[in-house]
Amino acid sequence: MAQGMGSQDHSSVIQRMAQTARDGSDSRHMTPVKALRLALARAADTLLGLGLTVATVEQIRVPLADVGHSLCDAGLLVLLEGAGGARGALCLDSQFLAGLIEVQTTGAVRAGMARSRAATRTDAAMVAPLIDAVLADFDSQLTAEPDAPPARHFAFGDMVEDLRGLLLLLVAPDFEVLRLTVDLGPGAKTGRLDLLLPVIAPPARATPGKTASAAIETPAHIDQVVSKAPVVLDAVMARLRLPLRDILALKPGDLLPLPREALTGTQLVGTRGHLVATAELGQMNGVRALRLISGAASPLPDPPDPPDPVPDPAPVAPRNGSDLLPIEAQNLTDHPM
């Protein structure tokens, strides 16, 4: 019985894979995954003389909140900019990126897995012409179809350090993820390419008996849009200036000296470094909390230069036991949390 169930599950998986392959290779209709597959193969052959074979294709729709779980987590992450301020992304995993760099530096893709490393600006500059060529060909194939939407003109925008930074730059509520698994060389390396494009909203259609102007939906009020937008704020307690050797030597458990004003002078800072509000550290229901004191809309002032070090005074013998109260205890007594 268990073997029968396993055979049925295996058959259903094969059927879904075959259906995906048929959808991507139907010569009578140009689908996005087919257009991307052809554009990638042509651009790699024309620009790099690189032969590649697309092994698998996939197309899924995800909301903005799930984008971070849908793209490859290692390799090169690129922000794409399109017409009308539209934004998308393209991700090359570490093996795909290594193959493209190798063919441009040594003339061929080396067989075997490449070691994992962080992508650099040089990597981005080397693959940018290929990305632009793929996106241009992708656009031209889709717009050649009858009743096709206008070209979106996506192109290389900038390299993004991580998925968190990318999510702060994307604005569309839903995205299409086009994923290709590719053999480079052929067979020397197997890599993955993810293309993330915002979903195009269907045009409003006029209902019978109503004018076109009446059928157009009223856009959402700006307050409704802003209230649902994600906002990231950082609480800055203090700004310290340390030698680089001390920063590199930091480890869990190390203590950093903070001024007494950090308790009452905490600043809430936006993603662009601007001051949003000032706050005071405290507690609420047994957990740490911030109490907003005032708001602001001006850049943060430059931190003042640290004062010249003052030599430690000569030790003085204490007169009684009360003079031995630790500094940490005095701070906690003067400023209860």
N, C-alpha and C positions, 0 to 999 in steps of 0.2 A: 504493500500500500504506500509506504514511504517512497519507494522507488518510482511508483506511478506518479505521485505528486511532484517529485523532482523532475521527471521527464516533462510533465505539463508546464512547470515553471520555466524550464530551459527552452521549451518550444515557444512559449509566449515571449521570452526575451529575444529569441532569434526572429520572431515575427515582427517585433517592434523595431529591431535593427534593420530588417529588410525593408520595412515600410519607410523608415527614415532615409535609407539609401535611395528608394524609389522616388521619394519626394524631392531629394536633392539632385537627382539626375534626370528628371523629366524634361525632355528636350522641347516639349511644347509650351513650357511655362518657366520663366526665369525666377526662381526663388532666391531669397537673400543668401541662404547657405551655398547654393550653387554659384551665385555671382561672386561670393567671397572666395570660394574654392578656385574658380577660374582666374580671378584677379590676382590671387596670391601666386599661383603657378606661373602666370605670364610675367608678373613683375619680377619674381625671383630669377627666372630664366633670362629676361631682358637686361636687368641691371647687374646681376651677379653671376650669370652663367650657372646658376644653381638649379639642379633638378630635384624636385621634391614630389612626394606622393601623399595625398590626403587620405588617411586611413579611416577616420570617423568624422562625422559632422553632427552637430546638435544645435538646436534652437529652443530657448526657453524664455519666458517672460517673468521678470521678477520686480517687486516693488523696490523703491530706493532703500528701504531698511534692510533688505536682503542682499544688496549688491556686494557687501563685504564678504559674504559666504559663497559668492558665485564666481569670483575671479581667482586666478592663480595667486598663491600667497608668496611666491618667490620669483624673482626675475625683474623684468623691466615694466614699469607701469607708466603709461603715457596719457595725458589729458588731451582729448581731441576737441577742437573748436569748429563749429559749423555755422551755417547761415542763420541769421536772426538771433545770435547769441546762444544757440543750442550747444550743449556740451555732452560729450561721450568719453569713452576711454578705450584703450587697447592695452592688453597685457600679453607679453611674451614670457613664457616660463624660462628657467635658467638654461635648459638644454636647447631650446629654440634660439635663445639669444647667443649662446656659445657657438652654435653652428653658423649663425650669420656673421659673427665676428671672425671666426676661423676662416671662412671662405674669403673674406676680404683681406685678411692679413697673411694667410699662408696659401691661398688659392684652392683649398679643398677643406671639406668637413672631416675632422678627425674621428675615427671610429672609437666608440666607447663613451661612457658617461663623463660629462664635464663636472669638475668640482663646483660646488655651490659657492657663490660669492655675491656680494651686493653689486647691483648695477650702478654705473657711473654716468656722468654727463657725456663722457666720450662715447660710451656705448650708445646713448640716445642719439647723439649726432651722427653716428655711423649707420644707424638703421632708419633714421628719419626719412631719407629719400625713398626707401622701399615702402614705408608706411604710407607716404603721400601717394605713391604710384598705385598701391593696392586700393586705397580709398577712392581715388579718381576713377579707376577702372570699375570698381564696385558700383559707383554712382552711375556711370554711363550705361552699364548693363541694365540696371533696374529702371532707369528713366526711359529706356528704349521700348519698354513694354507698353501696350495700349492701356490708357487710363491710369498711367503710373503717376504717383505724386511727384512734385518738382524735386530737382536735385538738392541734396542737403549740404553738399560742399564741405564735408568734414576733412580736416587736415591735422597734421601734427601740431600740437599746441605747446606743451612743455612736459618735462619729466616730473613725476610726482614721487615723493619719497616713500609714502606708505598708503594703505587703504584708508586710514583715518583722514589723512589730508585730502584724498580724492573725494570722500563723502561730503566734505565741507564745500567742495567746488561744484558738485552736481545739483541740479535744481529740478529736474523732471520728476514726476511722481512714480513713473514706471519705465522700465528699460527692457529692451530685447538683448539677450546674450547669445551671440553666435560663436560657437566653439569648434575649433578644428584641431584634430590630432594629426600631426604631420611627420612623415619619415623624410629626413634630410640626407642627401648624399648620393644616391638613396640608401637607406638602411644604416648609415653611420650613426645617426642620432635620431631619437624620436622626441619631438617637442610639442608644445601646445600653444595655441593662439586663441585668446578671448577678445571678441569685439563687442563693446557695450554701446548701444545706441538708444537714445530716448524714443519712447513710443509716440508715434504721430497720432494725435487725436483725430477721429473721423470728422469731416465737415458736417455742420448742421444742415439738415434737410427741411425744407419748408413743407408743412402739412397742407393737405387740400383745404381750400377755403380760407387760408390765411396768407398774408403777404410775407415776402421773404424777410422783411425787416422784423416782423412780429415773431418769426420762427427762430430768430437768433437768440441764443440763451444769454441772459444777463451775466456778465462775469462776476465772480465772487468779490465781495467787498475786501478792501485791502486789509482790514483788521482781521478777517477770517483767514486770509493767507498768511499774514505775519504771525498770528497766534499759533499756527501749526508748524512754523519754521524751526528747525533745530538751532539752538544757541549754545555755544561753548564759552564758559567763563573760567578764568584761572584766578585763584586767590593768592595774591603776592603778599607774604608777611614781611619780607625784608629783602634787600638786595645786598649781596656780599661780593667783595672782590678778593679772589684768592689766586695765588700762583698756580700755574698749570700743573706743576708737579704735585701740589696738594690735592687738586681736583682729581688727577689720575689715580691718586692713592686712596681715594674715598672707598669705604667698604661698609656693608650693613653693620649698624651699631655705632658708627662714628657720630659725634655730636658737633653741631655747628653753632657758633655763638650768635645769638639774636639780640638785638637791642630791646630795652624795656618797652619802647614805643610800638613794638610789633603786636602787642596785645590790643591796642586801641587804634592802630594806624594801618590795618590790613586794607589792601586795595583789590577790587575786582577789576580784572583787565580782560578786554575782548581779544579776539583772534588777531587783530591787527596792532595790538600793543596799546590801544587807547584806553584811558581810564573810564570805567563805567560807573563805579560807586566806591565809596569808602565804607568800611565795616569794622566791627569790633568782635574779637573772639570771645566766645562764651560757651555755655552749655544749655541744653534744653532736653528734658526728660532723660538725663543721664548720658547724652551723646554730645559730641562737639557740635557747635553751631556758630553761625555768623549773624550778627545783628547789623542790618543796613543803617548807616548813619546819614549819608547824604549821597546825591548823585552828581555826576559830572559828565562833560562831553568835550574834553580837551586832552591832548596827548600827555603822556606821563612825562614829568620833568626828568632831565638827565640826573642820574644819581650823583651826589656830591663826591668829590675826591676824598678818599679816606684821610683822616688826620694823621699827622706825624706821630709815630709811636712815642709814648711817654714812658720813661724808665720807671721800673717798679720802685716804690718807696721802701725805705729801710724797714725791716720788720720791727714791730713794737710788741712787747710782751703784754698779754692781756692781764687786766686787773682782776677779773673774776670769770666764772664760768659762762655768764650770759654773753660775754664778748665773743664767744666761740661759735655763735650761731652761723651756720653755713649760708653763703650768698644765695644758693638755690632756695633755701627755706625762707629767706627774707623776701625774695621775689614773689614766692607763692603767697606769703602773708600780706604783702602790699597789694597784690593784684590777684584776688581770688578768681577762679574760673567759673 
